[in-house]
Amino acid sequence: MNAPPQISVIVVSHGRPGDLGRCLRGLEQLLYPSFEIVVVADAAGLATVDRMGWAGRIKTVQLEEPNISLARNRGIEQAAGEIVAFIDDDAVPEPTWLSALADGFSGDAVAAAGGFVRGRNGISFQWKARAVDHYGQATPLAVDPLRPTVLSSRPNCAIKTEGTNMAFRRDDLAALGGFDPAYRFYLDETDLNLRLSALGRNTAIVPLAEVHHGFAPSPRRRADRVPRTLFEIGASTAVFQRRHGAAQDIFDQTRQRQRFRLLQHMIDGRIEPAAVEKLLETLAEGFEEGRARALTPLPPLGRSQSEFLGFAAFPKGPTQVLSGRPHQAARLKKRAQQLVAEGQRVTLFLFSPTALFHHVGFHDDGYWLQTGGIFGRSRRDQPLVQAARFQTRLRREIARVSPQRGFYARLGGGHDPAGAGKAG
């Protein structure tokens, strides 16, 4: 049996030190035998790394410029793994994330792999499988929900990888010059997908390689996802038009999509009507700047000058499951925190005797937390109310997340986490 490939995980962070710390705590619990972590961050982010006591455990690069493409390239230059994986600082991977992504590279013709991304409630998906055309417009694709699906690109159409959950063979990425720094934000990975597809290389979509993405606030958007400015979206759209020969109406299409998004925010009461036109003005201003932005050649990126720095993750072992009712939450959360401090992966289920929707998230203290009603739905395609007893519902939810959380090999066999530390 071949040894699993060495993987370099690159995290770019700017202005979000707290989110970076939570992301790193999630990476610490990955069930993968050979990976390193490269953090490219501003001074505040690197201070978080120091406070966590991670100096020497990971590779770090300081970069104050808010340019995600440039930051990723700095990370690639330090990456010594055969495969380079990317995750955003406001995201947390499921423990089996890297193992699943690695399965996508089973064939030599596969140059990239991407997984599914869950949204803020930890259950609904933000993004699944998509293709993207030379307008930057994405369309859904049907794939096997349990196994990697290898897809080939078509002329002017590539298989899309999402920036917070994607991986590439380092040699392919380096040969292409990495990411184009002219895209400071937006369309950066789409541009790379199209350049990669021009080489005739395949992309694997791996549904079980899951990441939870929070959409944390930034200078470009508020915590409720309302844009503060559309300038860089406009600028990147202009760069994309120039790089890929997109039709002249690409700005009109982008403006129409952004206007629809803003109107939805207005209908939901998040912004005033006057804000819609003001934000669209920033889109136009950005587009004009992007038309004049310098476009430079992308020379190949060199090999890492540092050795592979294997990260010491939590030991392999069954995930501990704690469960109970809301009135037991304080005690169970304290117990979860203690188990994490001992180097164990923990999932805590708190179910109330209600029909409340379920939510899943990675707690700042390093454990997975799922809350909701015994009779409420978790998947959004389920009935609003479903009959269940506590233990029945617990086993059902364990089964739902087992492939991603790495509970045990199969239901009905091996370690049964439903009996591990459950309460009430």
C-alpha positions in Angstrom: 0.0 0.0 0.0 1.3 3.4 -0.9 1.9 5.9 1.8 -0.6 8.8 2.0 0.7 11.9 0.3 2.2 14.7 2.4 -0.2 17.7 2.4 0.5 21.3 3.2 -2.5 23.2 4.6 -2.4 26.9 3.9 -4.5 29.3 6.0 -4.6 33.0 5.0 -5.7 35.4 7.7 -6.1 39.2 7.8 -7.8 41.1 10.6 -9.5 38.1 12.1 -7.2 36.7 14.8 -10.0 35.1 16.8 -11.3 33.2 13.8 -7.8 32.1 12.9 -7.3 30.6 16.4 -10.6 28.6 16.0 -9.6 27.4 12.6 -6.2 26.2 13.9 -7.9 24.3 16.8 -10.0 22.5 14.1 -6.9 21.6 12.1 -5.3 20.2 15.2 -8.0 17.5 15.2 -7.6 16.3 11.6 -7.4 12.5 11.2 -4.6 12.5 8.7 -1.1 11.1 9.3 1.1 13.5 7.4 0.4 17.2 7.0 1.9 20.6 7.8 0.3 23.9 8.4 1.4 27.2 6.8 -0.2 30.4 8.2 0.1 33.6 6.2 -1.2 36.4 8.3 -0.9 39.9 9.6 0.8 40.7 12.9 -2.4 40.2 14.9 -2.9 36.7 13.4 0.7 35.7 14.1 0.3 37.0 17.7 -2.6 34.5 18.0 -0.3 31.7 16.9 2.2 32.7 19.5 -0.4 32.9 22.3 -1.5 29.4 21.4 2.0 28.2 21.9 2.3 27.0 18.3 5.6 28.6 17.5 7.8 25.9 15.9 4.8 23.6 15.3 3.8 25.4 12.1 5.3 27.5 9.4 4.3 31.2 9.4 4.7 34.1 7.0 3.8 37.7 7.9 2.0 39.7 5.3 0.1 42.9 6.0 -1.2 43.5 2.4 -4.9 42.4 2.1 -4.4 40.4 -1.1 -5.6 36.8 -0.9 -3.8 35.7 -4.1 -0.5 37.1 -3.0 -0.9 35.6 0.4 -1.7 32.2 -1.0 1.4 32.4 -3.2 3.5 33.2 -0.2 2.1 30.1 1.5 2.8 27.9 -1.6 6.4 29.0 -1.6 6.7 27.6 2.0 4.7 24.5 1.3 6.8 21.3 1.1 3.9 18.8 0.6 3.0 17.0 -2.6 -0.5 18.4 -2.3 -1.4 21.9 -1.2 -4.8 22.4 0.5 -6.5 25.7 1.3 -9.0 26.7 4.0 -10.2 30.2 5.1 -9.5 31.5 8.6 -13.3 31.7 9.3 -13.8 28.0 8.5 -13.3 24.7 10.3 -12.7 21.3 8.7 -14.4 18.1 9.7 -11.8 15.7 11.1 -11.8 13.5 8.0 -11.3 16.5 5.6 -7.8 15.8 4.5 -8.3 12.1 4.2 -11.2 12.6 1.9 -9.4 15.2 -0.2 -6.4 12.9 -0.6 -8.7 10.2 -1.9 -9.6 12.5 -4.8 -6.0 12.4 -6.1 -6.0 8.7 -6.9 -5.3 9.3 -10.6 -2.3 11.1 -12.1 -4.6 13.1 -14.3 -6.3 14.7 -11.3 -4.6 18.0 -10.6 -7.2 19.5 -8.2 -9.8 18.4 -5.7 -12.6 20.2 -3.9 -15.2 19.3 -1.2 -18.6 20.5 0.0 -19.0 23.6 2.2 -21.6 23.9 4.9 -22.9 27.2 6.0 -23.5 29.0 9.3 -26.1 26.6 10.7 -23.6 23.7 10.1 -26.1 21.6 8.2 -27.2 23.4 5.0 -24.7 23.6 2.2 -23.3 26.9 0.9 -21.6 25.2 -2.0 -21.5 21.7 -3.5 -20.3 20.8 -7.0 -20.2 23.5 -9.6 -18.8 24.3 -13.0 -17.7 27.8 -14.0 -17.5 29.5 -17.4 -15.5 32.4 -18.8 -18.0 34.9 -17.5 -17.3 33.7 -14.0 -20.8 32.3 -13.8 -21.2 29.0 -11.8 -23.7 26.3 -12.5 -24.5 23.2 -10.3 -23.2 19.7 -11.2 -24.5 16.3 -10.1 -21.9 14.1 -8.5 -21.8 10.9 -6.4 -22.7 12.0 -2.8 -20.4 9.4 -1.2 -17.4 9.0 -3.4 -15.0 11.2 -5.4 -16.2 12.1 -8.9 -13.5 12.9 -11.4 -14.6 15.6 -13.9 -13.0 17.0 -17.0 -13.3 20.5 -18.2 -14.8 21.7 -21.5 -13.7 24.7 -23.6 -14.3 27.9 -21.7 -15.7 26.0 -18.8 -13.9 24.6 -15.8 -14.7 22.6 -12.7 -14.9 25.0 -9.8 -13.1 24.7 -6.6 -14.2 26.8 -3.6 -11.5 28.9 -2.0 -12.2 27.6 1.5 -12.1 23.9 0.6 -9.7 23.1 -2.3 -6.5 21.3 -2.9 -4.0 21.0 -5.8 -0.9 19.1 -6.7 1.8 21.5 -5.8 3.9 20.9 -9.0 0.9 21.8 -11.1 0.1 24.9 -9.0 3.7 26.1 -9.0 4.1 25.6 -12.8 1.1 27.9 -13.4 2.6 30.6 -11.2 0.0 30.0 -8.5 -2.7 32.6 -8.0 -2.8 35.9 -9.9 -2.2 38.8 -7.5 -4.2 41.0 -9.8 -7.2 39.4 -8.1 -6.9 40.8 -4.6 -10.3 39.2 -3.7 -13.0 37.5 -5.8 -12.6 35.3 -8.9 -9.1 34.3 -7.8 -9.7 30.6 -7.7 -12.0 30.7 -10.8 -9.2 32.2 -12.8 -6.9 29.4 -11.6 -9.6 26.8 -12.4 -9.8 28.1 -16.0 -6.0 28.1 -16.4 -5.7 24.6 -15.1 -8.5 23.3 -17.4 -6.6 24.7 -20.4 -3.9 22.1 -19.6 -6.5 19.3 -19.9 -6.1 18.2 -16.2 -9.0 16.8 -14.2 -10.6 17.9 -11.0 -12.2 15.6 -8.4 -15.2 16.7 -6.4 -15.2 14.9 -3.0 -18.5 15.5 -1.1 -17.3 14.0 2.1 -14.4 16.4 2.3 -16.4 18.9 4.3 -15.6 22.3 5.7 -17.9 24.5 7.8 -17.7 28.2 6.7 -18.8 31.0 8.9 -18.6 34.1 6.7 -17.0 36.2 9.4 -17.1 40.0 9.1 -14.3 41.8 7.2 -13.6 45.2 5.7 -15.7 44.0 2.7 -18.8 42.6 4.5 -20.7 42.8 7.7 -21.4 39.8 10.0 -24.8 39.5 8.4 -23.1 39.1 5.0 -24.2 42.6 3.8 -21.4 44.1 1.7 -19.6 47.1 3.0 -18.2 47.7 -0.5 -18.2 46.0 -3.9 -15.0 47.7 -5.1 -12.8 44.6 -5.3 -15.6 42.5 -6.9 -15.8 45.1 -9.6 -12.0 45.3 -10.0 -11.6 41.5 -10.2 -14.4 41.4 -12.8 -12.5 43.8 -15.0 -9.3 41.8 -14.5 -11.1 38.6 -15.4 -12.5 40.1 -18.5 -9.0 41.1 -19.6 -7.4 37.8 -18.7 -10.0 35.5 -20.3 -11.4 37.6 -23.1 -14.9 37.6 -21.6 -17.6 39.5 -23.4 -18.0 43.2 -22.9 -21.3 42.7 -21.1 -19.6 40.8 -18.2 -19.9 44.0 -16.1 -23.6 44.3 -16.8 -24.1 40.6 -15.8 -22.1 41.1 -12.6 -24.0 44.3 -11.8 -27.3 42.5 -12.3 -26.3 39.6 -9.9 -25.0 42.0 -7.3 -28.1 44.2 -7.5 -30.3 41.2 -7.0 -28.3 40.2 -3.9 -28.5 43.7 -2.5 -32.3 43.8 -3.1 -32.7 40.6 -1.1 -30.8 42.2 1.8 -33.1 45.3 1.5 -36.2 43.1 1.5 -35.0 41.3 4.6 -34.5 44.7 6.3 -30.7 44.6 6.5 -30.0 47.7 4.4 -31.9 50.9 3.4 -33.0 51.4 -0.3 -30.5 54.2 -0.7 -27.6 51.9 0.2 -28.3 49.7 -2.9 -27.3 52.3 -5.4 -24.4 53.5 -3.3 -22.9 50.0 -3.2 -23.4 49.6 -6.9 -21.4 52.7 -7.4 -18.5 51.1 -5.6 -18.8 48.2 -8.0 -18.5 50.5 -11.0 -15.6 52.3 -9.4 -13.8 49.1 -8.8 -14.4 47.9 -12.4 -12.8 51.1 -13.8 -9.8 50.6 -11.5 -9.5 47.0 -12.6 -9.5 48.0 -16.2 -6.2 49.9 -15.5 -4.7 47.5 -13.0 -1.3 46.2 -14.0 -1.4 42.6 -15.3 2.0 40.9 -15.1 3.2 37.5 -16.2 3.0 34.7 -13.7 6.4 33.0 -13.4 6.6 29.5 -11.9 6.9 29.4 -8.2 10.0 27.7 -6.8 10.4 24.8 -4.5 10.1 25.3 -0.8 13.4 26.1 0.9 12.3 24.5 4.1 11.7 20.9 4.9 8.2 19.4 5.4 7.2 20.2 9.0 4.9 17.4 10.1 2.2 18.6 12.4 1.5 16.7 15.6 -2.3 16.4 15.6 -4.5 14.8 18.2 -3.8 11.1 18.5 -6.0 8.7 16.5 -8.9 7.3 18.4 -12.7 7.3 18.6 -14.4 10.6 18.9 -16.0 11.0 22.3 -19.7 11.7 22.4 -21.4 13.7 25.1 -25.2 14.2 25.1 -27.9 15.6 27.3 -30.6 18.2 27.7 -30.1 22.0 27.9 -30.2 22.1 31.7 -27.1 19.9 31.7 -25.3 22.2 29.2 -22.9 23.8 31.7 -21.6 20.5 33.1 -21.3 18.9 29.7 -19.5 21.8 28.1 -17.0 21.8 31.0 -16.5 18.0 30.5 -16.1 18.5 26.7 -13.4 21.2 27.4 -11.6 18.8 29.7 -11.5 16.0 27.2 -10.2 18.3 24.5 -7.5 19.5 26.8 -6.5 15.8 27.1 -6.2 15.6 23.4 -9.5 14.0 22.5 -12.0 14.9 19.8 -15.4 15.6 21.2 -18.9 16.1 19.9 -21.6 17.3 22.2 -25.3 16.9 21.4 -27.8 19.0 23.4 -31.4 18.2 22.5 -34.4 20.0 24.0 -38.0 18.5 24.1 -39.0 20.8 21.2 -39.2 21.0 17.5 -36.4 23.6 17.2 -34.2 23.4 14.1 -30.7 21.9 14.7 -27.5 23.9 14.4 -23.9 22.5 14.3 -20.8 24.4 15.0 -17.2 24.1 16.3 -17.0 25.7 19.7 -14.1 28.1 20.5 -13.1 25.6 23.2 -12.4 23.0 20.6 -15.4 20.6 20.4 -18.3 20.1 18.0 -21.6 21.2 19.4 -25.0 20.3 17.9 -28.2 21.8 19.4 -31.9 21.5 18.5 -35.1 19.9 19.4 -35.7 16.1 19.8 -38.5 16.5 17.3 -37.0 19.2 15.1 -35.3 18.7 11.8 -31.6 18.8 11.1 -31.5 18.3 7.4 -33.7 21.1 5.8 -35.4 18.5 3.6 -36.9 16.7 6.6 -40.4 17.3 8.0 -40.7 20.2 10.4 -41.7 17.8 13.2 -40.7 14.2 13.5 -41.5 11.7 16.2 -38.5 10.4 18.2 -37.2 9.5 21.6 -33.9 11.1 22.9 -31.7 8.0 22.3 -33.3 7.3 18.9 -32.6 10.9 17.8 -29.1 10.8 19.2 -28.2 7.7 17.2 -29.8 9.2 14.1 -27.7 12.3 14.3 -24.5 10.3 15.1 -25.2 8.3 11.9 -25.7 11.5 9.9 -22.3 13.0 10.8 -20.3 9.8 11.3 -18.6 9.7 7.8 -17.2 13.3 8.3 -16.6 13.3 12.0 -14.8 9.9 12.1 -16.8 8.3 14.8 -16.3 4.7 13.9 -15.9 2.4 10.9 -19.6 1.5 10.4 -22.9 1.6 12.2 -23.5 -1.5 14.2 -19.8 -2.4 14.4 -16.7 -1.4 16.3 -16.8 1.3 18.9 -20.3 2.7 19.6 -19.9 6.3 20.6 -23.5 6.6 21.6 -22.6 5.0 24.9 -19.5 7.2 25.5 -20.1 9.8 28.1 -23.8 10.3 27.3 -25.8 12.1 29.9 -29.4 11.6 30.9 
